[in-house]
Amino acid sequence: MTARIHFEDNVFVLQSQIQTLRHSLILDIDSQYFLDKILEDFFFIDQTLLHLYRTLLDNEYLVKRKEYLRSLLHCKQEFLTLAHGLIQGQFPFSHHCKPFMGKILQSIQREEKDYEEIRRVFLDEEEQDDSETGLSSAEYEFLLGATYTNEG
């Protein structure tokens, strides 16, 4: 029996956690108290995003799959912005995370790979929709020419 996954709620909570993490990194908090928690939250968000994406990949016939992928794409984008800021030293707390930069970079690479895969799904769909329902410029010219010829 498969477990029901509440994608909308899960993504909402992850986005909230990313915002909270961003706010924490901006503050001048003591690493002796918060370093472990900051890293734990960062890697929890990373692993949960990966798990949700894999679950969506495995369930191609999920009714709201496209909507969930779009939400997940936005959440991954927020996470990647935070992660890049962390490694680029944009937060006062960034220097405390230097010993973990290798692992953080691995997370970024995985998330970027998944992010691009999701984007490709939407780009491929748009291209497919355009090719199925759209007309080529030659077809437009023919139809417009026929219209003007019939009217004149």
Backbone torsions as a table, in degrees:
resi	resn	phi	psi	omega
1	MET	NA	130.3	-178.9
2	THR	-86.1	146.6	179.5
3	ALA	-83.8	144.7	177.5
4	ARG	-81.3	129.0	179.7
5	ILE	-109.9	128.8	-177.8
6	HIS	-94.5	79.9	-172.8
7	PHE	-57.3	-47.5	-176.5
8	GLU	-58.8	-47.6	-179.4
9	ASP	-66.6	-41.4	179.9
10	ASN	-62.2	-44.8	-179.9
11	VAL	-66.6	-38.9	177.1
12	PHE	-58.9	-45.9	179.7
13	VAL	-64.9	-40.9	178.4
14	LEU	-63.0	-42.0	177.8
15	GLN	-63.0	-39.0	177.0
16	SER	-64.4	-40.4	179.2
17	GLN	-67.3	-36.2	176.9
18	ILE	-64.0	-42.7	178.0
19	GLN	-63.0	-43.9	179.2
20	THR	-63.3	-42.3	178.5
21	LEU	-62.6	-43.4	177.8
22	ARG	-59.2	-45.8	179.1
23	HIS	-62.5	-38.6	178.8
24	SER	-65.9	-40.1	-178.8
25	LEU	-69.0	-26.9	179.6
26	ILE	-73.8	-31.7	-177.5
27	LEU	-73.6	159.0	177.5
28	ASP	-94.3	70.6	-177.2
29	ILE	-94.6	158.8	-177.8
30	ASP	-80.1	126.4	-178.3
31	SER	-66.6	-28.9	-179.4
32	GLN	-62.1	-25.5	179.0
33	TYR	-98.5	-33.0	-167.5
34	PHE	-115.1	-9.1	-176.7
35	LEU	-58.7	-49.5	-179.1
36	ASP	-60.1	-41.5	-178.7
37	LYS	-68.6	-42.0	178.3
38	ILE	-60.2	-48.4	-179.3
39	LEU	-66.4	-41.3	178.3
40	GLU	-59.6	-45.4	179.4
41	ASP	-64.5	-43.3	-179.8
42	PHE	-58.5	-50.5	-176.9
43	PHE	-74.4	-27.3	173.6
44	PHE	-64.7	-46.5	179.0
45	ILE	-60.8	-45.4	179.1
46	ASP	-57.0	-51.9	-177.4
47	GLN	-65.4	-36.3	-179.9
48	THR	-69.9	-40.5	175.7
49	LEU	-60.4	-43.7	178.9
50	LEU	-62.5	-44.0	-179.2
51	HIS	-64.4	-44.3	179.7
52	LEU	-62.6	-40.5	179.1
53	TYR	-64.3	-45.0	178.8
54	ARG	-61.4	-38.1	178.8
55	THR	-64.6	-41.0	177.2
56	LEU	-66.6	-36.7	177.5
57	LEU	-62.7	-38.3	-177.2
58	ASP	-76.6	-14.4	-176.7
59	ASN	-118.6	71.8	-176.8
60	GLU	-64.0	-24.4	-174.8
61	TYR	-101.1	14.6	177.0
62	LEU	-63.4	134.4	-172.3
63	VAL	-57.7	-48.5	-177.3
64	LYS	-101.8	27.9	-174.6
65	ARG	-54.8	-46.9	-178.1
66	LYS	-62.1	-42.6	178.5
67	GLU	-64.1	-42.3	178.9
68	TYR	-66.0	-40.0	177.6
69	LEU	-62.2	-40.2	179.1
70	ARG	-63.6	-43.4	177.6
71	SER	-63.8	-42.6	179.3
72	LEU	-65.7	-37.7	177.2
73	LEU	-59.9	-45.5	178.9
74	HIS	-63.8	-41.6	-179.9
75	CYS	-65.3	-42.8	177.6
76	LYS	-62.4	-38.0	178.3
77	GLN	-62.3	-43.5	177.5
78	GLU	-62.3	-42.9	-179.8
79	PHE	-65.2	-43.2	179.8
80	LEU	-64.8	-37.3	176.4
81	THR	-61.7	-44.4	177.5
82	LEU	-63.0	-46.8	-177.1
83	ALA	-63.8	-42.4	177.8
84	HIS	-64.1	-39.7	176.3
85	GLY	-61.7	-37.4	179.5
86	LEU	-65.0	-47.2	-177.6
87	ILE	-76.1	-22.6	179.0
88	GLN	-88.2	1.3	176.7
89	GLY	75.0	28.0	-178.2
90	GLN	-79.2	-11.1	-179.2
91	PHE	-112.7	145.5	176.7
92	PRO	-56.7	-28.9	-176.8
93	PHE	-83.4	-10.4	-174.1
94	SER	-54.3	-41.5	-175.2
95	HIS	-64.9	-22.5	177.1
96	HIS	-72.3	-20.2	-176.0
97	CYS	-93.9	1.3	-177.0
98	LYS	-52.7	-41.6	179.8
99	PRO	-63.1	-14.5	-176.2
100	PHE	-110.1	10.0	-175.9
101	MET	-60.9	-35.3	178.4
102	GLY	-60.4	-46.3	179.9
103	LYS	-68.8	-36.8	177.9
104	ILE	-65.2	-41.1	177.7
105	LEU	-63.7	-37.2	175.9
106	GLN	-62.3	-41.2	177.5
107	SER	-61.9	-43.8	-180.0
108	ILE	-60.9	-44.5	-179.0
109	GLN	-62.3	-43.1	178.3
110	ARG	-63.6	-45.4	-178.2
111	GLU	-66.2	-38.9	178.6
112	GLU	-64.7	-39.3	178.3
113	LYS	-61.2	-48.7	179.2
114	ASP	-64.7	-40.8	179.4
115	TYR	-57.8	-45.9	180.0
116	GLU	-67.2	-36.1	176.9
117	GLU	-62.5	-43.3	179.5
118	ILE	-65.7	-44.8	178.7
119	ARG	-58.5	-41.3	179.6
120	ARG	-61.6	-36.1	177.7
121	VAL	-59.1	-46.2	-179.1
122	PHE	-70.6	-38.0	178.0
123	LEU	-66.2	-42.6	178.6
124	ASP	-62.9	-39.7	178.7
125	GLU	-63.9	-42.8	179.4
126	GLU	-63.2	-43.3	179.0
127	GLU	-64.4	-40.2	179.8
128	GLN	-66.0	-42.5	178.1
129	ASP	-61.8	-42.1	179.9
130	ASP	-64.0	-41.3	-177.3
131	SER	-73.4	-29.4	-178.9
132	GLU	-81.0	-38.1	-173.8
133	THR	-108.9	-15.7	-176.4
134	GLY	-85.8	162.1	176.8
135	LEU	-111.3	147.2	176.6
136	SER	-74.2	165.9	179.4
137	SER	-63.4	-34.8	177.7
138	ALA	-64.8	-39.3	178.3
139	GLU	-66.6	-41.1	176.1
140	TYR	-60.1	-45.5	179.8
141	GLU	-60.4	-44.5	180.0
142	PHE	-60.6	-48.8	-178.4
143	LEU	-65.1	-42.4	179.2
144	LEU	-67.3	-39.2	177.5
145	GLY	-63.9	-41.1	178.9
146	ALA	-66.1	-37.8	179.8
147	THR	-64.7	-47.4	-179.1
148	TYR	-66.7	-35.3	-179.6
149	THR	-67.9	-40.8	-179.1
150	ASN	-70.5	-31.6	-179.3
151	GLU	-77.0	-32.2	-173.0
152	GLY	-86.0	NA	NA
